[in-house]
């Protein structure tokens, strides 16, 4: 990863980390999900640079190499969108292509909706743009679903505190690589679904795990639990929730996200195009939730 440079900048009162490679005039910004960091996009960043693009992967406040916010429990999606805009302004970047996965899709979509003149296109992995998150979404999930469990203040903190950061990431990567939504029976915590003998996914090395573990040891999980899990119903003052820039959705057929109630039908039926009409979709039969790390050459 010697091709990737690292810089820090003060924006919105936070010292944020940005990974960057490539010298092209066209800029691609990569936004990750949980429990990822800038490193999740290492393969795509190098590939984009080799193709003539300038590739950028910021760490959100409270994630990776960026400093934690002074009050993690008050962090919002709006903060992440505002930070992205401030980073681009500080780097004198006027327009970008966005590539996002998991909850990063929401950040990318909000950025496009709020700053239409700054985006040329959007690529999403795993989940599509959905105009709003509603309480009915979580009400339809089983009680033991990880989303519901981790929304409860203090529950995930207590669960994660039983392990070091590296073990927490290891367990989550194993769980999230499976085709089923991680769900625990009553009396069992999510972390207990993975025992110590369970192997890592074949494409995720011990060196990769060490990188994640060291950075989550630094940042902790406070901000990561606030955004995304405890900020799902944040309201935004956006009247037009239609994305007009060209979009591409990449679907991994073994991504557990497709099992969330109504999501697969929303995609397959084409209803997603009501919100992003200029959308193309491609799918990969073996793709999991971590498609970009699992199959980087695809």
Secondary structure, DSSP 8 states (H G I E B T S, - for coil): -TT-EEEEEEETTEEEEEEEE---SSEEEEE--TT--GGGGHHHHHHHHHTT-EEEEE--TTSTTS---TTGGG--HHHHHHHHHHHHHHTT---EEEEEETTHHHHHHHHHHH-GGGEEEEEEESS---S---HHHHHTS-TTBHHHHHHSTTHHHHHHTTS-HHHHHHHHHHHHTSSS--B--TT--GGGGS-TT----TTS-HHHHHHHHHHHHHH-SHHHHHTTGGGTT-----S-----SEEEEEEETT-GGGGSTTHHHHHHTSGGGGTSSSEEEEEETT--TTHHHHTTT-
